[in-house]
Amino acid sequence: MPKEPSAGTNLSYITHKSLKTSKFEKLKRLVAIVGPTGIGKSCLALRLAGLFSGEIVSADSRQVYRYLDIGAAKPSPDELSVIPHHLIDVVDPDDEFSLAVYLNLASRAIDDIFRRGRLPFLVGGTGLYIKAVLEGWQVPAVTPDPEFRYNIAKRADERNIDEIYAELVAADPDAAAKIDRRNVRRVIRALEVHARTGQAFSRLGRRKTPGFVPFIIGLTTERAELYRRVDRRVDEMIERGFIREVEKLVEMGYDLNLPSLSGIGYRQIGQYLQGGLTLVEARRKIKTDTHRFIRHQYAWFRRDDKKINWYDIMHRPETETERALREFLEKE
């Protein structure tokens, strides 16, 4: 999903003079900005990274792919030129990408930012990525098995995902409780790890204390306002050329059934291009599926989580977050 249009985002506030950068390397502090799709995480991250000598590490499962631009809400060229960004455009749409790969790349990026005496900002709406970084997950790098994945996916198509999900519930109820049954890719991955290792996917990942102290900023607002913003963004996304973006991906030889193109937006536009949906239906389905996804995101970023400092975007949280972050960074 693309981010809220900035209407000519003013980047004039971006500076790199607020705090001594050497302090970040010594204290190893990290800022995470979380919240649902369309809430304004990227805009706030740009502002704060500019004020506090920061660099942004994307925690978005679609921004890692090249050529997925409008639908993945990638930063604009202007934004990328002002604030360094990491983990954007790192693999092609037909490359394998997993949580283990993400954690390896994110760890390297964060360590490099610390080494250069700057402040890392972990920003995105992929709760799995955010949580794994902040909690120090050690994910086993189980090599994907294409034949196993194909057979399970075929069964899911022929019989119904509920049957496959029931297998996961039986094999690993803890993993099943954390995976949306509609997320076929994650269900298959959990079954794959269990089949390859003989152990529950939910129990394989060890954790170690991260080498930094996090400050977590959560952005939120009333659900009706979130839906309104998302609906407007979907219309503007299509006006900006999202359909042509998906057409180009097909012309480049990328199969619409690739995992990279299974996300909200790409999936529905693909169905439209294949004649399965009208454009009106595709547009409506993107909106309703995004509403559902927002509700799912709050399972990762809970409003009652005391570790998250929540701010309502309708109350203009820029000044509050700046003050709170400055206090966090100035603590010895």
ZANU-66707 format. One record per atom (N, C-alpha, C, O): x, y, z; residue in three letters. Coordinates in steps of 0.2 Angstrom, whole numbers, plus 5000, padded with zeros to 4 digits. Layout:
REM ZANU-66707
XYZALA
...
This chain:
REM ZANU-66707
500449945000MET
500050005000MET
500450065000MET
500950065004MET
500350114996PRO
500650174996PRO
500550225002PRO
500050215005PRO
501050265004LYS
500950305010LYS
500550365008LYS
500350375002LYS
500250395014GLU
499850455013GLU
500150505009GLU
500750525010GLU
499950535003PRO
500250574999PRO
500450635003PRO
500050665007PRO
501050665001SER
501350715005SER
501150785002SER
501350835005SER
500850784996ALA
500650854993ALA
501350894993ALA
501250954995ALA
501850864990GLY
502450904990GLY
502850914997GLY
502850964999GLY
502950854999THR
503250855006THR
503850905007THR
504250905003THR
503750945012ASN
504250995013ASN
504850965018ASN
504750945023ASN
505450955015LEU
505950925018LEU
506450975021LEU
507050955023LEU
506251035021SER
506751085024SER
506851085031SER
507351115033SER
506551045035TYR
506651035042TYR
507250995043TYR
507450985049TYR
507450955038ILE
507950905039ILE
508650935040ILE
508850975036ILE
508950915046THR
509550945048THR
509950885051THR
509650835052THR
510550895052HIS
510950845055HIS
511450875061HIS
511950855062HIS
511150915064LYS
511550955069LYS
511250955076LYS
511550985081LYS
510750915078SER
510350915084SER
510750885090SER
510850915095SER
511150835089LEU
511450795094LEU
512150775091LEU
512250765085LEU
512550765096LYS
513250735094LYS
513150665092LYS
512950615096LYS
513350645086THR
513250575083THR
513650525087THR
513450465087THR
514150545090SER
514650495093SER
514250455099SER
514350405101SER
513750495101LYS
513350465107LYS
512950405105LYS
512950365109LYS
512750405099PHE
512350345097PHE
512750285097PHE
512450225098PHE
513350295094GLU
513750235094GLU
513950205101GLU
513950145102GLU
514050245105LYS
514250225112LYS
513650195116LYS
513650145119LYS
513050225115LEU
512450205119LEU
512050145116LEU
511650115119LEU
512150145109LYS
511750095105LYS
511050095107LYS
510750055109LYS
510750155104ARG
509950155105ARG
509650155098ARG
509950185093ARG
509050135098LEU
508750125091LEU
508050145092LEU
507750135097LEU
507750185087VAL
507050205087VAL
506650165082VAL
506850155077VAL
506050135085ALA
505650105080ALA
504950145080ALA
504750165085ALA
504750145074ILE
504050185072ILE
503650135069ILE
503750105064ILE
503050115073VAL
502650065071VAL
501950095071VAL
501750155073VAL
501450055068GLY
500750075067GLY
500450045061GLY
500850015057GLY
499850055060PRO
499550025054PRO
499650055047PRO
499950115047PRO
499550025042THR
499650055035THR
499250125035THR
498650125037THR
499650165032GLY
499350235030GLY
499250285036GLY
498950335035GLY
499650265041ILE
499550315047ILE
500050365047ILE
499950415051ILE
500550365043GLY
501050415042GLY
501750405045GLY
502150445047GLY
501950335046LYS
502550325049LYS
503150345045LYS
503650375048LYS
503150345039SER
503750365035SER
503850445035SER
504450465036SER
503250485035CYS
503350555036CYS
503650575043CYS
504150615043CYS
503450545048LEU
503750555054LEU
504450535055LEU
504850565058LEU
504650475052ALA
505250445052ALA
505750495048ALA
506350505051ALA
505550525043LEU
505950575039LEU
506150635044LEU
506650655044LEU
505650655047ARG
505750715051ARG
506150705057ARG
506650735058ARG
506050645060LEU
506450635066LEU
507150615064LEU
507650635068LEU
507250575059ALA
507950555057ALA
508350615055ALA
508950615056ALA
507950665052GLY
508350725050GLY
508550765056GLY
509050795056GLY
508150765061LEU
508350805067LEU
508850775072LEU
509150805075LEU
508850705071PHE
509250665076PHE
509850625073PHE
510050575075PHE
510050645067SER
510650615063SER
510450545062SER
510850495064SER
509850525060GLY
509650455059GLY
509750435052GLY
509750465047GLY
509650365051GLU
509550335045GLU
508950285046GLU
508950255051GLU
508650275040ILE
508050225041ILE
508150155038ILE
508450145033ILE
507950105042VAL
507950035040VAL
507250015039VAL
506850015044VAL
507050005033SER
506349985032SER
506249915035SER
506649865034SER
505649915037ALA
505349845040ALA
504749835036ALA
504149825039ALA
504749825030ASP
504149815025ASP
504349755021ASP
504849755017ASP
503849715021SER
503949645017SER
503949655009SER
504049615006SER
503649715007ARG
503649725000ARG
504149774997ARG
504349774991ARG
504449825001GLN
504849864999GLN
505549834998GLN
505949864995GLN
505649775000VAL
506349744999VAL
506349724991VAL
506949714989VAL
505849724988TYR
505849704981TYR
505849754976TYR
505549814976TYR
506349744971ARG
506449794966ARG
505749794961ARG
505449744960ARG
505649854958TYR
505049864954TYR
504449874957TYR
503949884953TYR
504349854963LEU
503749864967LEU
503749934970LEU
503949934976LEU
503549984967ASP
503550054969ASP
502950084972ASP
502850094978ASP
502450094967ILE
501850124969ILE
501450084975ILE
501250104980ILE
501450014973GLY
501049974978GLY
501449964984GLY
501049934989GLY
502049974984ALA
502449954991ALA
502550024995ALA
502950015000ALA
502350074992ALA
502450144996ALA
503150154997ALA
503350185003ALA
503550144992LYS
504250164993LYS
504350244994LYS
503950274991LYS
504850264997PRO
505050334998PRO
505150364991PRO
505350324986PRO
505050424990SER
505150454984SER
505950464983SER
506250464988SER
506150484977PRO
506850494975PRO
507050554980PRO
507650554982PRO
506650604981ASP
506850664985ASP
506950634992ASP
507450654995ASP
506550594995GLU
506650575002GLU
507250535002GLU
507550535007GLU
507350484997LEU
507950444998LEU
508550484997LEU
509150465000LEU
508550544994SER
509150584993SER
509350624999SER
509950645000SER
508850635004VAL
508950675010VAL
509150635016VAL
509650645019VAL
508850575017ILE
508950535022ILE
509150465020ILE
508750435016ILE
509650435022PRO
509850365019PRO
509350315022PRO
509150315027PRO
509150275017HIS
508750215018HIS
509050145017HIS
509550145013HIS
508850095021HIS
509150035020HIS
508549985019HIS
508049995021HIS
508749925016LEU
508349865015LEU
507749885010LEU
507149865011LEU
507849925005ILE
507449945000ILE
507749924993ILE
508349944992ILE
507349894989ASP
507649864983ASP
508249824983ASP
508749834980ASP
508149774987VAL
508749724988VAL
508749664985VAL
509249624984VAL
508149644982VAL
508049574979VAL
507549584973VAL
507149634973VAL
507549544968ASP
507149544963ASP
506449514965ASP
506449474969ASP
505949524961PRO
505249494963PRO
505249414963PRO
504849384967PRO
505649384959ASP
505649314959ASP
506249284963ASP
506349224963ASP
506549324968ASP
507049294972ASP
506749274979ASP
506149294981ASP
507049224982GLU
506749194988GLU
506949254994GLU
507449274994GLU
506449264998PHE
506549315003PHE
506249285010PHE
505649265009PHE
506549285015SER
506249255021SER
506449295027SER
506749345027SER
506049285033LEU
506249315039LEU
506949315041LEU
507249355043LEU
507249255040ALA
507949245041ALA
508449285037ALA
508849315040ALA
508249295031VAL
508649345026VAL
508549415029VAL
509049445029VAL
507949435030TYR
507849495033TYR
508249515039TYR
508549565039TYR
508149475044LEU
508549485050LEU
509249495049LEU
509649535052LEU
509549455044ASN
510249455043ASN
510449525040ASN
510949555042ASN
510049545035LEU
510149615032LEU
510049665037LEU
510449715037LEU
509549665041ALA
509349715045ALA
509949725051ALA
510049775053ALA
510149665053SER
510649665058SER
511349705056SER
511649745059SER
511449685049ARG
512049715046ARG
511949795045ARG
512449825047ARG
511349805043ALA
511249885042ALA
511249925049ALA
511549975049ALA
510949895054ILE
510949925060ILE
511649935063ILE
511849985066ILE
512049875063ASP
512749885065ASP
513149935062ASP
513549965065ASP
513049935055ASP
513449985051ASP
513250055053ASP
513650105053ASP
512550065054ILE
512350135056ILE
512650155063ILE
512850215064ILE
512650105068PHE
512950125074PHE
513750135073PHE
513950175077PHE
514050095069ARG
514750105068ARG
514950175066ARG
515450195067ARG
514550205062ARG
514650265059ARG
514350325064ARG
514350385062ARG
514150305070GLY
513950355075GLY
513250385073GLY
513150445075GLY
512850355070ARG
512150375068ARG
511650335072ARG
511750285075ARG
511050365071LEU
510450335075LEU
510050295070LEU
509750325065LEU
509950225071PRO
509450185067PRO
508750195068PRO
508550195074PRO
508350205063PHE
507650215064PHE
507350145060PHE
507350145054PHE
507050105064LEU
506650045061LEU
505950065060LEU
505550075065LEU
505750065053VAL
505150095052VAL
504750045047VAL
505050025042VAL
504150035049GLY
503749995044GLY
503149965047GLY
503049965054GLY
502749925043GLY
502049905046GLY
502049825046GLY
501549795047GLY
502649795044THR
502649715044THR
502849695052THR
503449695053THR
502349685055GLY
502449675063GLY
502949615064GLY
503349615069GLY
502949565060LEU
503449505061LEU
504149535061LEU
504549515065LEU
504349575056TYR
504949605055TYR
505149645061TYR
505749635064TYR
504749685063ILE
504849735069ILE
504949695075ILE
505449705079ILE
504549645076LYS
504549615083LYS
505249565083LYS
505549565088LYS
505349535077ALA
505949495077ALA
506649535078ALA
507049505082ALA
506649595076VAL
507249635077VAL
507249655084VAL
507749655088VAL
506749685087LEU
506649715093LEU
506749655099LEU
507049675104LEU
506549595097GLU
506649545102GLU
507249495101GLU
507349455105GLU
507649515096GLY
508249475095GLY
508149405093GLY
508449355095GLY
507649395089TRP
507449325087TRP
508049295083TRP
508449335079TRP
508249235084GLN
508749195080GLN
508349145076GLN
508249085078GLN
508249165070VAL
507749115065VAL
508249065062VAL
508749085058VAL
508049005062PRO
508448955058PRO
508348965051PRO
507748975048PRO
508848965047ALA
508948975040ALA
508748905036ALA
509248875034ALA
508148885037VAL
507948825033VAL
507848835026VAL
507448875024VAL
508248805022THR
508248815014THR
507548795012THR
507248745013THR
507248845008PRO
506548825005PRO
506648765000PRO
507048744997PRO
506048725001ASP
505948664997ASP
505448674992ASP
504848674993ASP
505648694985PRO
505148714980PRO
504648654979PRO
504048674978PRO
504848594979GLU
504348544978GLU
503848534983GLU
503248524982GLU
504048534990PHE
503648534995PHE
503148594995PHE
502548584996PHE
503348654994ARG
502948714993ARG
502448704988ARG
501848724989ARG
502648684982TYR
502148674976TYR
501648624978TYR
501048634977TYR
501748564981ASN
501248514983ASN
500748544988ASN
500148534987ASN
501048584993ILE
500548604998ILE
500148664995ILE
499548664996ILE
500448704991ALA
500048754988ALA
499548734983ALA
498948754983ALA
499648674980LYS
499148644975LYS
498648614979LYS
498048624977LYS
498748584985ARG
498248554989ARG
497748614992ARG
497148604992ARG
498148674994ALA
497748724996ALA
497248754991ALA
496648774993ALA
497448754985ASP
497048784979ASP
496448734978ASP
495948754976ASP
496648664978GLU
496148614976GLU
495648604981GLU
495048594980GLU
495848604988ARG
495348584993ARG
495148644998ARG
494548645000ARG
495548694999ASN
495348745003ASN
495948755008ASN
496248705011ASN
496148815010ILE
496648835014ILE
496448805021ILE
496948795025ILE
495848805023ASP
495648785030ASP
495948715031ASP
496148695037ASP
495948665026GLU
496248605027GLU
496948605029GLU
497248565033GLU
497348645025ILE
498048655026ILE
498148685033ILE
498648665037ILE
497748735035TYR
497848775041TYR
497748725047TYR
498048725052TYR
497248675046ALA
497148625051ALA
497748585052ALA
497848565058ALA
498048565047GLU
498748525048GLU
499248565052GLU
499548535056GLU
499248635051LEU
499748675055LEU
499448675062LEU
499848675067LEU
498848685063VAL
498548685070VAL
498748615074VAL
498948615080VAL
498748565070ALA
498848495073ALA
499648495075ALA
499848465080ALA
500048515070ALA
500748505070ALA
501048555075ALA
501548545079ALA
500848625075ASP
501148675079ASP
500648725080ASP
500548775077ASP
500248715086PRO
499648755087PRO
499848825089PRO
499548875088PRO
500448835092ASP
500748905094ASP
500848945088ASP
500749005088ASP
501148915083ALA
501248945076ALA
500648965073ALA
500549025071ALA
500148915073ALA
499548935070ALA
499148985073ALA
498849025070ALA
499248995080ALA
498849055083ALA
499149115081ALA
498749165082ALA
499749125079LYS
500049185077LYS
500049195070LYS
500249255067LYS
499849155066ILE
499849155058ILE
499049165056ILE
498649125057ILE
498949215052ASP
498349225049ASP
498149165044ASP
498549155040ASP
497649135045ARG
497449075041ARG
497449095033ARG
497549055029ARG
497349155032ARG
497349175025ARG
498049195022ARG
498049195016ARG
498549195026ASN
499149205024ASN
499449135022ASN
499849105026ASN
499349115016VAL
499549045013VAL
500249035014VAL
500548985015VAL
500649095012ARG
501349085012ARG
501649065019ARG
502049025019ARG
501449105024ARG
501649095030ARG
501449025033ARG
501848985037ARG
500849005031VAL
500648935034VAL
501048885030VAL
501248835034VAL
501148885024ILE
501648835021ILE
502348835023ILE
502648785024ILE
502548895025ARG
503248905028ARG
503348865034ARG
503748825036ARG
502848875039ALA
502848845045ALA
502748765044ALA
503148735048ALA
502348745040LEU
502348675038LEU
502948645036LEU
503148585037LEU
503248685031GLU
503948665028GLU
504448655033GLU
504848605033GLU
504548705038VAL
505048705043VAL
504948635048VAL
505348605049VAL
504248625049HIS
504148575053HIS
504348505050HIS
504548455053HIS
504148505043ALA
504348445039ALA
505048425039ALA
505248375039ALA
505448485038ARG
506148475037ARG
506548465043ARG
507048435043ARG
506348485049THR
506748485055THR
506448435060THR
506748415064THR
505748425059GLY
505448385064GLY
505248415070GLY
505048385075GLY
505348485070GLN
505248525076GLN
504748575075GLN
504648595069GLN
504348605080ALA
503848655079ALA
504248715077ALA
504748735079ALA
503948745071PHE
504148815069PHE
504248865074PHE
504648905075PHE
503748865079SER
503648915084SER
504148905090SER
504348955093SER
504548845090ARG
505048835095ARG
505748835093ARG
506248825097ARG
505848845086LEU
506448835083LEU
506848905085LEU
507448905086LEU
506548955084GLY
506849025085GLY
507149035092GLY
506649055096GLY
507749045093ARG
508049065099ARG
508049135100ARG
507949175094ARG
508049165105ARG
508149245106ARG
508749255110ARG
508949225115ARG
509049315108LYS
509549345112LYS
509449415113LYS
509149445109LYS
509649445119THR
509549515120THR
509849555115THR
510449545113THR
509449595112PRO
509749645106PRO
510349685109PRO
510349705115PRO
510749705105GLY
511349745107GLY
511149825107GLY
511549865105GLY
510549845108PHE
510349915109PHE
509749915113PHE
509449865115PHE
509649985115VAL
509049995119VAL
508550025114VAL
508650085111VAL
507950005114PRO
507450035109PRO
506950085112PRO
506850085118PRO
506750125108PHE
506250175110PHE
505750165104PHE
505850185098PHE
505150145106ILE
504650125101ILE
504050185101ILE
503750195106ILE
503950215095ILE
503450255094ILE
502850225090ILE
503050195085ILE
502250225093GLY
501650195089GLY
501250255087GLY
501050295091GLY
501050255081LEU
500550305078LEU
499850265077LEU
499850215075LEU
499350305079THR
498650275079THR
498150325078THR
498350385078THR
497550315077THR
496950355077THR
496350315077THR
496350255077THR
495750345077GLU
495150315076GLU
495050275070GLU
495350295065GLU
494750215070ARG
494750165065ARG
494450195059ARG
494650185053ARG
493850235060ALA
493550265054ALA
494050315050ALA
493950315044ALA
494450345054GLU
494850395050GLU
495450355047GLU
495650375041GLU
495650305049LEU
496150265046LEU
495850235039LEU
496150235034LEU
495250205040TYR
494950185034TYR
494850235028TYR
494950225022TYR
494650295031ARG
494550355026ARG
495250365022ARG
495250375016ARG
495750365026ARG
496350385023ARG
496650335018ARG
496850345013ARG
496550265020VAL
496750215016VAL
496350215009VAL
496550205004VAL
495650225010ASP
495250225004ASP
495450274999ASP
495450264993ASP
495650335002ARG
495850394997ARG
496550374994ARG
496650384988ARG
496950344998ARG
497650324995ARG
497550274990ARG
497950274985ARG
497050224990VAL
496950174985VAL
496750204979VAL
497050194973VAL
496350254979ASP
496150294973ASP
496750324970ASP
496750324964ASP
497150364974GLU
497650404971GLU
498250354969GLU
498550374964GLU
498350294972MET
498750244970MET
498650224962MET
499050224958MET
498050214961ILE
497850194954ILE
497850254949ILE
498150244944ILE
497750314952GLU
497850364947GLU
498550384946GLU
498750404940GLU
499050364950ARG
499750374949ARG
500050324944ARG
500650324943ARG
499650274942GLY
499950224938GLY
500050154940GLY
500450114938GLY
499750134946PHE
499850064949PHE
499650014944PHE
500049964944PHE
499150014940ILE
498949964935ILE
499549954930ILE
499749904928ILE
499850014928ARG
500350004923ARG
500949974926ARG
501349944923ARG
501149984933GLU
501649954936GLU
501649884936GLU
502049844935GLU
501049854937VAL
500949784937VAL
500949754930VAL
501249704929VAL
500749794925GLU
500849774918GLU
501549764917GLU
501749714913GLU
501949814919LYS
502649814917LYS
502949754920LYS
503449714917LYS
502749734926LEU
503049674930LEU
502949614926LEU
503349564925LEU
502349604923VAL
502149554919VAL
502549554912VAL
502749494910VAL
502649604909GLU
503049614903GLU
503749594905GLU
504049574900GLU
504049604911MET
504649584912MET
504749514914MET
505349484915MET
504149474914GLY
504249404914GLY
504049384921GLY
504149324923GLY
503849424926TYR
503649404933TYR
502949374933TYR
502449404931TYR
502949314936ASP
502249284937ASP
501849314942ASP
502149324947ASP
501249324941LEU
500749364946LEU
500649314952LEU
500449334957LEU
500849254951ASN
500749204957ASN
501349204962ASN
501449164966ASN
501849244960LEU
502449244964LEU
502249274971LEU
501849314972LEU
502649244976PRO
502449274983PRO
502549344984PRO
502149384987PRO
503049374980SER
503149454981SER
502549494978SER
502449544980SER
502149454974LEU
501549494971LEU
500949464974LEU
500349484971LEU
500949434980SER
500349414983SER
500049464988SER
499549444991SER
500449514989GLY
500149564994GLY
499549604992GLY
499349604986GLY
499249634996ILE
498649674995ILE
498849734990ILE
499349764990ILE
498449734985GLY
498549784979GLY
498749744973GLY
498449744968GLY
499349714974TYR
499649684968TYR
499149624966TYR
499049604960TYR
498949584971ARG
498549534970ARG
497849554966ARG
497749514961ARG
497549604969GLN
496949624966GLN
497049654959GLN
496649644954GLN
497549694958ILE
497649714951ILE
497849664946ILE
497649664940ILE
498249614949GLY
498349554945GLY
497749514942GLY
497649494937GLY
497249514947GLN
496649484945GLN
496249524940GLN
495949494936GLN
496249584941TYR
495949634936TYR
496249624929TYR
495949614924TYR
496949614929LEU
497249614922LEU
497149544919LEU
497149534913LEU
496949494923GLN
496849424921GLN
496049414919GLN
495849364917GLN
495649464921GLY
494949464919GLY
494549434925GLY
493949424924GLY
494849424930GLY
494449394936GLY
494049444940GLY
493549424943GLY
494249504939LEU
493949564943LEU
493849624938LEU
494249634934LEU
493349664939THR
493249724935THR
493749774939THR
493849754945THR
493849834936LEU
494249874940LEU
493849904946LEU
494149914951LEU
493249914945VAL
492849934951VAL
492849884957VAL
492949904963VAL
492849824955GLU
492849764960GLU
493549764963GLU
493649754969GLU
494049774959ALA
494749764961ALA
494949824966ALA
495249814972ALA
494649884964ARG
494749944969ARG
494449934975ARG
494749944981ARG
493849904975ARG
493449894981ARG
493749844986ARG
493749854992ARG
494049794982LYS
494349734986LYS
494949754989LYS
495149734995LYS
495349804986ILE
495949824989ILE
495849864996ILE
496149855001ILE
495249904995LYS
495049945001LYS
494849895007LYS
495049905013LYS
494449855005THR
494149805011THR
494649765014THR
494649755020THR
495149735009ASP
495649695012ASP
496149735016ASP
496449705021ASP
496249795014THR
496749835018THR
496349855025THR
496749855030THR
495749865025HIS
495449875032HIS
495549815036HIS
495649815042HIS
495449755033ARG
495549695037ARG
496249685039ARG
496449665045ARG
496749705035PHE
497449705036PHE
497649745042PHE
498049735047PHE
497349805042ILE
497449855048ILE
497249825054ILE
497549825059ILE
496649785054ARG
496449755061ARG
496949705063ARG
497049695069ARG
497249665058HIS
497749615059HIS
498349645062HIS
498749615066HIS
498549705059GLN
499149735062GLN
499149755069GLN
499649755072GLN
498549775072TYR
498549785079TYR
498649725083TYR
498649735089TYR
498649665080ALA
498849615084ALA
499549615086ALA
499749585091ALA
499949645081TRP
500649645082TRP
500849715087TRP
501249705091TRP
500449765085PHE
500549825089PHE
499949845093PHE
499549885091PHE
499949815099ARG
499349815103ARG
499349885107ARG
499849915109ARG
498749915108ARG
498749985111ARG
498849975118ARG
499050025121ARG
498849915121ASP
498949915128ASP
499649895130ASP
499849875135ASP
500049885125ASP
500849875125ASP
501149925129ASP
501249985126ASP
501449925135LYS
501749975138LYS
502449995136LYS
502650045137LYS
502649955131LYS
503349965128LYS
503250015123LYS
503750045120LYS
502650025120ILE
502550075114ILE
502250135117ILE
501750135121ILE
502550195115ASN
502350255116ASN
501850285111ASN
502050295105ASN
501250275112TRP
500750285107TRP
500550365106TRP
500550405111TRP
500450385100TYR
500250455099TYR
499650455093TYR
499750415088TYR
499150495095ASP
498650495090ASP
498850545084ASP
498950605086ASP
498750525078ILE
499050575073ILE
498550635072ILE
498750685069ILE
497950635075MET
497450685074MET
497650745079MET
497350795079MET
498150725084HIS
498350775089HIS
499050805087HIS
499350835091HIS
499250795081ARG
499850825078ARG
500450805083ARG
500650845087ARG
500650745083PRO
501150715087PRO
501850735086PRO
502350715090PRO
502050775081GLU
502750795079GLU
503150815085GLU
503650795086GLU
502850875088THR
503250905094THR
503250855099THR
503850855103THR
502750815101GLU
502750775107GLU
503250715106GLU
503650705110GLU
503250685100THR
503750635098THR
504450665098THR
504950625101THR
504550725096GLU
505250755096GLU
505550765103GLU
506050745104GLU
505050785107ARG
505250795114ARG
505450735118ARG
505950725121ARG
504950685117ALA
505050615120ALA
505750585118ALA
506050555122ALA
505850585111LEU
506450555109LEU
507050595111LEU
507550555113LEU
507050655111ARG
507650695114ARG
507750675121ARG
508350665123ARG
507250665125GLU
507350645132GLU
507650575133GLU
508150565137GLU
507450535128PHE
507650465128PHE
508450465126PHE
508850425130PHE
508650505121LEU
509250505119LEU
509750535124LEU
510350525124LEU
509550585128GLU
509950625132GLU
510050585139GLU
510450605143GLU
509750535140LYS
509850495146LYS
510550455146LYS
510650425141LYS
510850465151GLU
511550425151GLU
511450355153GLU
511950315154GLU
